[in-house]
């Protein structure tokens, strides 16, 4: 019997099961509006609503210090 040093310690891969792919999830109806009394995260699940401007942030401390030294 031939000894295979590299493969003898590994388990053989199990056979792949014959499984059908999952059906596509049911897409929401575009005509459905959320109820008017629902909170904002439900109404705008992607993030902030379109009319809200993004917050202003200060630049990172490294960039501010580097910019001050260049002057």
mmCIF file of the N, C-alpha and C atoms, coordinates in Angstrom:
data_MODEL
# 
_entry.id   MODEL 
# 
loop_
_atom_site.group_PDB 
_atom_site.id 
_atom_site.type_symbol 
_atom_site.label_atom_id 
_atom_site.label_alt_id 
_atom_site.label_comp_id 
_atom_site.label_asym_id 
_atom_site.label_entity_id 
_atom_site.label_seq_id 
_atom_site.pdbx_PDB_ins_code 
_atom_site.Cartn_x 
_atom_site.Cartn_y 
_atom_site.Cartn_z 
_atom_site.occupancy 
_atom_site.B_iso_or_equiv 
_atom_site.pdbx_formal_charge 
_atom_site.auth_seq_id 
_atom_site.auth_comp_id 
_atom_site.auth_asym_id 
_atom_site.auth_atom_id 
_atom_site.pdbx_PDB_model_num 
ATOM 1   N N  . UNK A 1 1  ? 0.845   -1.178 0.000  1.00 0.00 ? 1  UNK A N  1 
ATOM 2   C CA . UNK A 1 1  ? 0.000   0.000  0.000  1.00 0.00 ? 1  UNK A CA 1 
ATOM 3   C C  . UNK A 1 1  ? 0.890   1.240  0.000  1.00 0.00 ? 1  UNK A C  1 
ATOM 4   N N  . UNK A 1 2  ? 0.555   2.166  -0.851 1.00 0.00 ? 2  UNK A N  1 
ATOM 5   C CA . UNK A 1 2  ? 1.347   3.390  -0.967 1.00 0.00 ? 2  UNK A CA 1 
ATOM 6   C C  . UNK A 1 2  ? 0.852   4.407  0.059  1.00 0.00 ? 2  UNK A C  1 
ATOM 7   N N  . UNK A 1 3  ? 1.786   5.025  0.785  1.00 0.00 ? 3  UNK A N  1 
ATOM 8   C CA . UNK A 1 3  ? 1.423   6.008  1.800  1.00 0.00 ? 3  UNK A CA 1 
ATOM 9   C C  . UNK A 1 3  ? 1.542   7.399  1.197  1.00 0.00 ? 3  UNK A C  1 
ATOM 10  N N  . UNK A 1 4  ? 0.461   8.136  1.212  1.00 0.00 ? 4  UNK A N  1 
ATOM 11  C CA . UNK A 1 4  ? 0.477   9.517  0.713  1.00 0.00 ? 4  UNK A CA 1 
ATOM 12  C C  . UNK A 1 4  ? 0.575   10.438 1.918  1.00 0.00 ? 4  UNK A C  1 
ATOM 13  N N  . UNK A 1 5  ? 1.741   11.000 2.102  1.00 0.00 ? 5  UNK A N  1 
ATOM 14  C CA . UNK A 1 5  ? 2.016   11.784 3.298  1.00 0.00 ? 5  UNK A CA 1 
ATOM 15  C C  . UNK A 1 5  ? 1.151   13.041 3.384  1.00 0.00 ? 5  UNK A C  1 
ATOM 16  N N  . UNK A 1 6  ? 0.988   13.773 2.291  1.00 0.00 ? 6  UNK A N  1 
ATOM 17  C CA . UNK A 1 6  ? 0.288   15.052 2.350  1.00 0.00 ? 6  UNK A CA 1 
ATOM 18  C C  . UNK A 1 6  ? -1.226  14.905 2.422  1.00 0.00 ? 6  UNK A C  1 
ATOM 19  N N  . UNK A 1 7  ? -1.779  13.892 1.838  1.00 0.00 ? 7  UNK A N  1 
ATOM 20  C CA . UNK A 1 7  ? -3.235  13.766 1.801  1.00 0.00 ? 7  UNK A CA 1 
ATOM 21  C C  . UNK A 1 7  ? -3.782  12.782 2.820  1.00 0.00 ? 7  UNK A C  1 
ATOM 22  N N  . UNK A 1 8  ? -2.931  12.053 3.504  1.00 0.00 ? 8  UNK A N  1 
ATOM 23  C CA . UNK A 1 8  ? -3.454  11.027 4.400  1.00 0.00 ? 8  UNK A CA 1 
ATOM 24  C C  . UNK A 1 8  ? -4.078  11.614 5.660  1.00 0.00 ? 8  UNK A C  1 
ATOM 25  N N  . UNK A 1 9  ? -3.742  12.840 6.024  1.00 0.00 ? 9  UNK A N  1 
ATOM 26  C CA . UNK A 1 9  ? -4.276  13.437 7.235  1.00 0.00 ? 9  UNK A CA 1 
ATOM 27  C C  . UNK A 1 9  ? -5.539  14.256 6.993  1.00 0.00 ? 9  UNK A C  1 
ATOM 28  N N  . UNK A 1 10 ? -5.944  14.400 5.754  1.00 0.00 ? 10 UNK A N  1 
ATOM 29  C CA . UNK A 1 10 ? -7.115  15.210 5.426  1.00 0.00 ? 10 UNK A CA 1 
ATOM 30  C C  . UNK A 1 10 ? -8.318  14.321 5.179  1.00 0.00 ? 10 UNK A C  1 
ATOM 31  N N  . UNK A 1 11 ? -9.454  14.783 5.651  1.00 0.00 ? 11 UNK A N  1 
ATOM 32  C CA . UNK A 1 11 ? -10.690 14.057 5.371  1.00 0.00 ? 11 UNK A CA 1 
ATOM 33  C C  . UNK A 1 11 ? -11.071 14.282 3.913  1.00 0.00 ? 11 UNK A C  1 
ATOM 34  N N  . UNK A 1 12 ? -11.677 13.306 3.302  1.00 0.00 ? 12 UNK A N  1 
ATOM 35  C CA . UNK A 1 12 ? -12.152 13.536 1.929  1.00 0.00 ? 12 UNK A CA 1 
ATOM 36  C C  . UNK A 1 12 ? -13.320 14.516 1.936  1.00 0.00 ? 12 UNK A C  1 
ATOM 37  N N  . UNK A 1 13 ? -13.427 15.290 0.886  1.00 0.00 ? 13 UNK A N  1 
ATOM 38  C CA . UNK A 1 13 ? -14.521 16.261 0.809  1.00 0.00 ? 13 UNK A CA 1 
ATOM 39  C C  . UNK A 1 13 ? -15.841 15.529 0.625  1.00 0.00 ? 13 UNK A C  1 
ATOM 40  N N  . UNK A 1 14 ? -16.869 15.933 1.365  1.00 0.00 ? 14 UNK A N  1 
ATOM 41  C CA . UNK A 1 14 ? -18.169 15.269 1.195  1.00 0.00 ? 14 UNK A CA 1 
ATOM 42  C C  . UNK A 1 14 ? -18.762 15.640 -0.164 1.00 0.00 ? 14 UNK A C  1 
ATOM 43  N N  . UNK A 1 15 ? -19.581 14.769 -0.714 1.00 0.00 ? 15 UNK A N  1 
ATOM 44  C CA . UNK A 1 15 ? -20.198 15.095 -2.004 1.00 0.00 ? 15 UNK A CA 1 
ATOM 45  C C  . UNK A 1 15 ? -21.172 16.262 -1.855 1.00 0.00 ? 15 UNK A C  1 
ATOM 46  N N  . UNK A 1 16 ? -21.280 17.039 -2.902 1.00 0.00 ? 16 UNK A N  1 
ATOM 47  C CA . UNK A 1 16 ? -22.195 18.184 -2.893 1.00 0.00 ? 16 UNK A CA 1 
ATOM 48  C C  . UNK A 1 16 ? -23.633 17.678 -2.962 1.00 0.00 ? 16 UNK A C  1 
ATOM 49  N N  . UNK A 1 17 ? -24.507 18.189 -2.099 1.00 0.00 ? 17 UNK A N  1 
ATOM 50  C CA . UNK A 1 17 ? -25.908 17.749 -2.153 1.00 0.00 ? 17 UNK A CA 1 
ATOM 51  C C  . UNK A 1 17 ? -26.611 18.343 -3.376 1.00 0.00 ? 17 UNK A C  1 
ATOM 52  N N  . UNK A 1 18 ? -27.566 17.604 -3.866 1.00 0.00 ? 18 UNK A N  1 
ATOM 53  C CA . UNK A 1 18 ? -28.371 18.096 -4.989 1.00 0.00 ? 18 UNK A CA 1 
ATOM 54  C C  . UNK A 1 18 ? -29.491 18.954 -4.425 1.00 0.00 ? 18 UNK A C  1 
ATOM 55  N N  . UNK A 1 19 ? -29.245 20.249 -4.368 1.00 0.00 ? 19 UNK A N  1 
ATOM 56  C CA . UNK A 1 19 ? -30.207 21.175 -3.783 1.00 0.00 ? 19 UNK A CA 1 
ATOM 57  C C  . UNK A 1 19 ? -30.533 22.234 -4.820 1.00 0.00 ? 19 UNK A C  1 
ATOM 58  N N  . UNK A 1 20 ? -31.803 22.500 -4.974 1.00 0.00 ? 20 UNK A N  1 
ATOM 59  C CA . UNK A 1 20 ? -32.206 23.578 -5.872 1.00 0.00 ? 20 UNK A CA 1 
ATOM 60  C C  . UNK A 1 20 ? -31.870 24.908 -5.215 1.00 0.00 ? 20 UNK A C  1 
ATOM 61  N N  . UNK A 1 21 ? -31.500 25.906 -6.012 1.00 0.00 ? 21 UNK A N  1 
ATOM 62  C CA . UNK A 1 21 ? -31.232 27.220 -5.408 1.00 0.00 ? 21 UNK A CA 1 
ATOM 63  C C  . UNK A 1 21 ? -32.503 27.793 -4.792 1.00 0.00 ? 21 UNK A C  1 
ATOM 64  N N  . UNK A 1 22 ? -32.304 28.622 -3.782 1.00 0.00 ? 22 UNK A N  1 
ATOM 65  C CA . UNK A 1 22 ? -33.451 29.239 -3.121 1.00 0.00 ? 22 UNK A CA 1 
ATOM 66  C C  . UNK A 1 22 ? -34.217 30.101 -4.114 1.00 0.00 ? 22 UNK A C  1 
ATOM 67  N N  . UNK A 1 23 ? -35.536 30.067 -4.040 1.00 0.00 ? 23 UNK A N  1 
ATOM 68  C CA . UNK A 1 23 ? -36.297 30.956 -4.928 1.00 0.00 ? 23 UNK A CA 1 
ATOM 69  C C  . UNK A 1 23 ? -36.058 32.407 -4.541 1.00 0.00 ? 23 UNK A C  1 
ATOM 70  N N  . UNK A 1 24 ? -36.233 33.300 -5.490 1.00 0.00 ? 24 UNK A N  1 
ATOM 71  C CA . UNK A 1 24 ? -36.046 34.722 -5.217 1.00 0.00 ? 24 UNK A CA 1 
ATOM 72  C C  . UNK A 1 24 ? -37.026 35.167 -4.142 1.00 0.00 ? 24 UNK A C  1 
ATOM 73  N N  . UNK A 1 25 ? -36.558 35.994 -3.203 1.00 0.00 ? 25 UNK A N  1 
ATOM 74  C CA . UNK A 1 25 ? -37.496 36.483 -2.185 1.00 0.00 ? 25 UNK A CA 1 
ATOM 75  C C  . UNK A 1 25 ? -38.566 37.349 -2.834 1.00 0.00 ? 25 UNK A C  1 
ATOM 76  N N  . UNK A 1 26 ? -39.690 37.346 -2.217 1.00 0.00 ? 26 UNK A N  1 
ATOM 77  C CA . UNK A 1 26 ? -40.804 38.108 -2.765 1.00 0.00 ? 26 UNK A CA 1 
ATOM 78  C C  . UNK A 1 26 ? -40.494 39.600 -2.677 1.00 0.00 ? 26 UNK A C  1 
ATOM 79  N N  . UNK A 1 27 ? -40.531 40.277 -3.799 1.00 0.00 ? 27 UNK A N  1 
ATOM 80  C CA . UNK A 1 27 ? -40.226 41.702 -3.835 1.00 0.00 ? 27 UNK A CA 1 
ATOM 81  C C  . UNK A 1 27 ? -41.431 42.502 -3.354 1.00 0.00 ? 27 UNK A C  1 
ATOM 82  N N  . UNK A 1 28 ? -41.196 43.595 -2.628 1.00 0.00 ? 28 UNK A N  1 
ATOM 83  C CA . UNK A 1 28 ? -42.331 44.404 -2.164 1.00 0.00 ? 28 UNK A CA 1 
ATOM 84  C C  . UNK A 1 28 ? -43.011 45.102 -3.338 1.00 0.00 ? 28 UNK A C  1 
ATOM 85  N N  . UNK A 1 29 ? -44.278 45.319 -3.188 1.00 0.00 ? 29 UNK A N  1 
ATOM 86  C CA . UNK A 1 29 ? -45.051 45.996 -4.218 1.00 0.00 ? 29 UNK A CA 1 
ATOM 87  C C  . UNK A 1 29 ? -44.679 47.479 -4.209 1.00 0.00 ? 29 UNK A C  1 
ATOM 88  N N  . UNK A 1 30 ? -44.246 48.052 -5.345 1.00 0.00 ? 30 UNK A N  1 
ATOM 89  C CA . UNK A 1 30 ? -43.852 49.468 -5.341 1.00 0.00 ? 30 UNK A CA 1 
ATOM 90  C C  . UNK A 1 30 ? -45.012 50.414 -5.055 1.00 0.00 ? 30 UNK A C  1 
ATOM 91  N N  . UNK A 1 31 ? -46.249 49.952 -5.238 1.00 0.00 ? 31 UNK A N  1 
ATOM 92  C CA . UNK A 1 31 ? -47.400 50.815 -4.975 1.00 0.00 ? 31 UNK A CA 1 
ATOM 93  C C  . UNK A 1 31 ? -47.756 50.874 -3.490 1.00 0.00 ? 31 UNK A C  1 
ATOM 94  N N  . UNK A 1 32 ? -47.150 49.996 -2.683 1.00 0.00 ? 32 UNK A N  1 
ATOM 95  C CA . UNK A 1 32 ? -47.444 50.001 -1.245 1.00 0.00 ? 32 UNK A CA 1 
ATOM 96  C C  . UNK A 1 32 ? -46.717 51.157 -0.574 1.00 0.00 ? 32 UNK A C  1 
ATOM 97  N N  . UNK A 1 33 ? -47.449 52.012 0.085  1.00 0.00 ? 33 UNK A N  1 
ATOM 98  C CA . UNK A 1 33 ? -46.857 53.093 0.867  1.00 0.00 ? 33 UNK A CA 1 
ATOM 99  C C  . UNK A 1 33 ? -46.828 52.663 2.323  1.00 0.00 ? 33 UNK A C  1 
ATOM 100 N N  . UNK A 1 34 ? -45.784 53.047 3.062  1.00 0.00 ? 34 UNK A N  1 
ATOM 101 C CA . UNK A 1 34 ? -45.790 52.704 4.486  1.00 0.00 ? 34 UNK A CA 1 
ATOM 102 C C  . UNK A 1 34 ? -46.891 53.475 5.196  1.00 0.00 ? 34 UNK A C  1 
ATOM 103 N N  . UNK A 1 35 ? -47.400 52.927 6.266  1.00 0.00 ? 35 UNK A N  1 
ATOM 104 C CA . UNK A 1 35 ? -48.437 53.643 7.014  1.00 0.00 ? 35 UNK A CA 1 
ATOM 105 C C  . UNK A 1 35 ? -47.911 54.997 7.490  1.00 0.00 ? 35 UNK A C  1 
ATOM 106 N N  . UNK A 1 36 ? -48.748 56.021 7.558  1.00 0.00 ? 36 UNK A N  1 
ATOM 107 C CA . UNK A 1 36 ? -48.263 57.361 7.911  1.00 0.00 ? 36 UNK A CA 1 
ATOM 108 C C  . UNK A 1 36 ? -47.762 57.484 9.341  1.00 0.00 ? 36 UNK A C  1 
ATOM 109 N N  . UNK A 1 37 ? -48.164 56.585 10.231 1.00 0.00 ? 37 UNK A N  1 
ATOM 110 C CA . UNK A 1 37 ? -47.734 56.709 11.623 1.00 0.00 ? 37 UNK A CA 1 
ATOM 111 C C  . UNK A 1 37 ? -46.470 55.908 11.928 1.00 0.00 ? 37 UNK A C  1 
ATOM 112 N N  . UNK A 1 38 ? -45.836 55.336 10.930 1.00 0.00 ? 38 UNK A N  1 
ATOM 113 C CA . UNK A 1 38 ? -44.619 54.567 11.169 1.00 0.00 ? 38 UNK A CA 1 
ATOM 114 C C  . UNK A 1 38 ? -43.439 55.503 11.422 1.00 0.00 ? 38 UNK A C  1 
ATOM 115 N N  . UNK A 1 39 ? -42.461 55.079 12.229 1.00 0.00 ? 39 UNK A N  1 
ATOM 116 C CA . UNK A 1 39 ? -41.296 55.937 12.491 1.00 0.00 ? 39 UNK A CA 1 
ATOM 117 C C  . UNK A 1 39 ? -40.434 56.103 11.242 1.00 0.00 ? 39 UNK A C  1 
ATOM 118 N N  . UNK A 1 40 ? -39.568 57.088 11.283 1.00 0.00 ? 40 UNK A N  1 
ATOM 119 C CA . UNK A 1 40 ? -38.762 57.455 10.121 1.00 0.00 ? 40 UNK A CA 1 
ATOM 120 C C  . UNK A 1 40 ? -37.865 56.331 9.600  1.00 0.00 ? 40 UNK A C  1 
ATOM 121 N N  . UNK A 1 41 ? -37.210 55.513 10.448 1.00 0.00 ? 41 UNK A N  1 
ATOM 122 C CA . UNK A 1 41 ? -36.361 54.460 9.880  1.00 0.00 ? 41 UNK A CA 1 
ATOM 123 C C  . UNK A 1 41 ? -37.129 53.500 8.987  1.00 0.00 ? 41 UNK A C  1 
ATOM 124 N N  . UNK A 1 42 ? -38.408 53.285 9.280  1.00 0.00 ? 42 UNK A N  1 
ATOM 125 C CA . UNK A 1 42 ? -39.196 52.418 8.417  1.00 0.00 ? 42 UNK A CA 1 
ATOM 126 C C  . UNK A 1 42 ? -39.489 53.117 7.093  1.00 0.00 ? 42 UNK A C  1 
ATOM 127 N N  . UNK A 1 43 ? -39.717 54.409 7.147  1.00 0.00 ? 43 UNK A N  1 
ATOM 128 C CA . UNK A 1 43 ? -40.061 55.140 5.935  1.00 0.00 ? 43 UNK A CA 1 
ATOM 129 C C  . UNK A 1 43 ? -38.839 55.342 5.043  1.00 0.00 ? 43 UNK A C  1 
ATOM 130 N N  . UNK A 1 44 ? -37.655 55.485 5.630  1.00 0.00 ? 44 UNK A N  1 
ATOM 131 C CA . UNK A 1 44 ? -36.430 55.702 4.867  1.00 0.00 ? 44 UNK A CA 1 
ATOM 132 C C  . UNK A 1 44 ? -35.386 54.676 5.323  1.00 0.00 ? 44 UNK A C  1 
ATOM 133 N N  . UNK A 1 45 ? -35.510 53.413 4.923  1.00 0.00 ? 45 UNK A N  1 
ATOM 134 C CA . UNK A 1 45 ? -34.603 52.396 5.447  1.00 0.00 ? 45 UNK A CA 1 
ATOM 135 C C  . UNK A 1 45 ? -33.169 52.524 4.937  1.00 0.00 ? 45 UNK A C  1 
ATOM 136 N N  . UNK A 1 46 ? -32.919 53.238 3.839  1.00 0.00 ? 46 UNK A N  1 
ATOM 137 C CA . UNK A 1 46 ? -31.568 53.314 3.291  1.00 0.00 ? 46 UNK A CA 1 
ATOM 138 C C  . UNK A 1 46 ? -30.692 54.292 4.054  1.00 0.00 ? 46 UNK A C  1 
ATOM 139 N N  . UNK A 1 47 ? -31.262 55.159 4.846  1.00 0.00 ? 47 UNK A N  1 
ATOM 140 C CA . UNK A 1 47 ? -30.472 56.152 5.567  1.00 0.00 ? 47 UNK A CA 1 
ATOM 141 C C  . UNK A 1 47 ? -31.306 57.387 5.813  1.00 0.00 ? 47 UNK A C  1 
ATOM 142 N N  . UNK A 1 48 ? -30.660 58.536 5.782  1.00 0.00 ? 48 UNK A N  1 
ATOM 143 C CA . UNK A 1 48 ? -31.368 59.783 6.027  1.00 0.00 ? 48 UNK A CA 1 
ATOM 144 C C  . UNK A 1 48 ? -32.346 60.078 4.894  1.00 0.00 ? 48 UNK A C  1 
ATOM 145 N N  . UNK A 1 49 ? -33.446 60.759 5.195  1.00 0.00 ? 49 UNK A N  1 
ATOM 146 C CA . UNK A 1 49 ? -34.388 61.120 4.140  1.00 0.00 ? 49 UNK A CA 1 
ATOM 147 C C  . UNK A 1 49 ? -33.736 62.094 3.159  1.00 0.00 ? 49 UNK A C  1 
ATOM 148 N N  . UNK A 1 50 ? -34.254 62.174 1.947  1.00 0.00 ? 50 UNK A N  1 
ATOM 149 C CA . UNK A 1 50 ? -33.619 62.999 0.921  1.00 0.00 ? 50 UNK A CA 1 
ATOM 150 C C  . UNK A 1 50 ? -33.537 64.478 1.278  1.00 0.00 ? 50 UNK A C  1 
ATOM 151 N N  . UNK A 1 51 ? -34.440 65.007 2.091  1.00 0.00 ? 51 UNK A N  1 
ATOM 152 C CA . UNK A 1 51 ? -34.422 66.441 2.374  1.00 0.00 ? 51 UNK A CA 1 
ATOM 153 C C  . UNK A 1 51 ? -33.427 66.807 3.474  1.00 0.00 ? 51 UNK A C  1 
ATOM 154 N N  . UNK A 1 52 ? -32.834 65.852 4.165  1.00 0.00 ? 52 UNK A N  1 
ATOM 155 C CA . UNK A 1 52 ? -31.888 66.140 5.249  1.00 0.00 ? 52 UNK A CA 1 
ATOM 156 C C  . UNK A 1 52 ? -30.469 66.204 4.680  1.00 0.00 ? 52 UNK A C  1 
ATOM 157 N N  . UNK A 1 53 ? -29.779 67.315 4.949  1.00 0.00 ? 53 UNK A N  1 
ATOM 158 C CA . UNK A 1 53 ? -28.403 67.462 4.479  1.00 0.00 ? 53 UNK A CA 1 
ATOM 159 C C  . UNK A 1 53 ? -27.474 66.616 5.351  1.00 0.00 ? 53 UNK A C  1 
ATOM 160 N N  . UNK A 1 54 ? -26.373 66.128 4.792  1.00 0.00 ? 54 UNK A N  1 
ATOM 161 C CA . UNK A 1 54 ? -25.449 65.340 5.603  1.00 0.00 ? 54 UNK A CA 1 
ATOM 162 C C  . UNK A 1 54 ? -24.759 66.222 6.639  1.00 0.00 ? 54 UNK A C  1 
ATOM 163 N N  . UNK A 1 55 ? -24.360 65.660 7.765  1.00 0.00 ? 55 UNK A N  1 
ATOM 164 C CA . UNK A 1 55 ? -23.693 66.467 8.795  1.00 0.00 ? 55 UNK A CA 1 
ATOM 165 C C  . UNK A 1 55 ? -22.304 66.901 8.330  1.00 0.00 ? 55 UNK A C  1 
ATOM 166 N N  . UNK A 1 56 ? -21.860 68.040 8.839  1.00 0.00 ? 56 UNK A N  1 
ATOM 167 C CA . UNK A 1 56 ? -20.525 68.530 8.527  1.00 0.00 ? 56 UNK A CA 1 
ATOM 168 C C  . UNK A 1 56 ? -19.550 67.983 9.562  1.00 0.00 ? 56 UNK A C  1 
ATOM 169 N N  . UNK A 1 57 ? -18.434 67.495 9.092  1.00 0.00 ? 57 UNK A N  1 
ATOM 170 C CA . UNK A 1 57 ? -17.433 66.918 9.981  1.00 0.00 ? 57 UNK A CA 1 
ATOM 171 C C  . UNK A 1 57 ? -16.126 67.683 9.836  1.00 0.00 ? 57 UNK A C  1 
ATOM 172 N N  . UNK A 1 58 ? -15.388 67.786 10.919 1.00 0.00 ? 58 UNK A N  1 
ATOM 173 C CA . UNK A 1 58 ? -14.064 68.396 10.868 1.00 0.00 ? 58 UNK A CA 1 
ATOM 174 C C  . UNK A 1 58 ? -13.105 67.417 10.192 1.00 0.00 ? 58 UNK A C  1 
ATOM 175 N N  . UNK A 1 59 ? -12.080 67.912 9.504  1.00 0.00 ? 59 UNK A N  1 
ATOM 176 C CA . UNK A 1 59 ? -11.116 66.995 8.891  1.00 0.00 ? 59 UNK A CA 1 
ATOM 177 C C  . UNK A 1 59 ? -10.351 66.241 9.973  1.00 0.00 ? 59 UNK A C  1 
ATOM 178 N N  . UNK A 1 60 ? -9.763  65.123 9.642  1.00 0.00 ? 60 UNK A N  1 
ATOM 179 C CA . UNK A 1 60 ? -8.983  64.384 10.630 1.00 0.00 ? 60 UNK A CA 1 
ATOM 180 C C  . UNK A 1 60 ? -7.848  65.246 11.171 1.00 0.00 ? 60 UNK A C  1 
ATOM 181 N N  . UNK A 1 61 ? -7.430  64.986 12.390 1.00 0.00 ? 61 UNK A N  1 
ATOM 182 C CA . UNK A 1 61 ? -6.406  65.811 13.041 1.00 0.00 ? 61 UNK A CA 1 
ATOM 183 C C  . UNK A 1 61 ? -5.105  65.803 12.258 1.00 0.00 ? 61 UNK A C  1 
ATOM 184 N N  . UNK A 1 62 ? -4.755  64.693 11.664 1.00 0.00 ? 62 UNK A N  1 
ATOM 185 C CA . UNK A 1 62 ? -3.514  64.622 10.895 1.00 0.00 ? 62 UNK A CA 1 
ATOM 186 C C  . UNK A 1 62 ? -3.549  65.548 9.699  1.00 0.00 ? 62 UNK A C  1 
ATOM 187 N N  . UNK A 1 63 ? -4.672  65.628 9.011  1.00 0.00 ? 63 UNK A N  1 
ATOM 188 C CA . UNK A 1 63 ? -4.781  66.488 7.838  1.00 0.00 ? 63 UNK A CA 1 
ATOM 189 C C  . UNK A 1 63 ? -4.745  67.953 8.242  1.00 0.00 ? 63 UNK A C  1 
ATOM 190 N N  . UNK A 1 64 ? -5.365  68.326 9.363  1.00 0.00 ? 64 UNK A N  1 
ATOM 191 C CA . UNK A 1 64 ? -5.363  69.719 9.806  1.00 0.00 ? 64 UNK A CA 1 
ATOM 192 C C  . UNK A 1 64 ? -3.959  70.146 10.214 1.00 0.00 ? 64 UNK A C  1 
ATOM 193 N N  . UNK A 1 65 ? -3.252  69.292 10.915 1.00 0.00 ? 65 UNK A N  1 
ATOM 194 C CA . UNK A 1 65 ? -1.895  69.629 11.335 1.00 0.00 ? 65 UNK A CA 1 
ATOM 195 C C  . UNK A 1 65 ? -0.971  69.734 10.129 1.00 0.00 ? 65 UNK A C  1 
ATOM 196 N N  . UNK A 1 66 ? -1.125  68.857 9.167  1.00 0.00 ? 66 UNK A N  1 
ATOM 197 C CA . UNK A 1 66 ? -0.291  68.887 7.964  1.00 0.00 ? 66 UNK A CA 1 
ATOM 198 C C  . UNK A 1 66 ? -0.574  70.147 7.161  1.00 0.00 ? 66 UNK A C  1 
ATOM 199 N N  . UNK A 1 67 ? -1.840  70.536 7.069  1.00 0.00 ? 67 UNK A N  1 
ATOM 200 C CA . UNK A 1 67 ? -2.224  71.739 6.329  1.00 0.00 ? 67 UNK A CA 1 
ATOM 201 C C  . UNK A 1 67 ? -1.670  72.992 7.012  1.00 0.00 ? 67 UNK A C  1 
ATOM 202 N N  . UNK A 1 68 ? -1.653  73.030 8.344  1.00 0.00 ? 68 UNK A N  1 
ATOM 203 C CA . UNK A 1 68 ? -1.136  74.187 9.080  1.00 0.00 ? 68 UNK A CA 1 
ATOM 204 C C  . UNK A 1 68 ? 0.373   74.318 8.894  1.00 0.00 ? 68 UNK A C  1 
ATOM 205 N N  . UNK A 1 69 ? 1.090   73.208 8.815  1.00 0.00 ? 69 UNK A N  1 
ATOM 206 C CA . UNK A 1 69 ? 2.541   73.255 8.638  1.00 0.00 ? 69 UNK A CA 1 
ATOM 207 C C  . UNK A 1 69 ? 2.920   73.722 7.242  1.00 0.00 ? 69 UNK A C  1 
ATOM 208 N N  . UNK A 1 70 ? 2.080   73.458 6.246  1.00 0.00 ? 70 UNK A N  1 
ATOM 209 C CA . UNK A 1 70 ? 2.394   73.833 4.867  1.00 0.00 ? 70 UNK A CA 1 
ATOM 210 C C  . UNK A 1 70 ? 2.293   75.332 4.650  1.00 0.00 ? 70 UNK A C  1 
ATOM 211 N N  . UNK A 1 71 ? 1.594   76.049 5.478  1.00 0.00 ? 71 UNK A N  1 
ATOM 212 C CA . UNK A 1 71 ? 1.411   77.492 5.294  1.00 0.00 ? 71 UNK A CA 1 
ATOM 213 C C  . UNK A 1 71 ? 2.630   78.256 5.610  1.00 0.00 ? 71 UNK A C  1 
# 
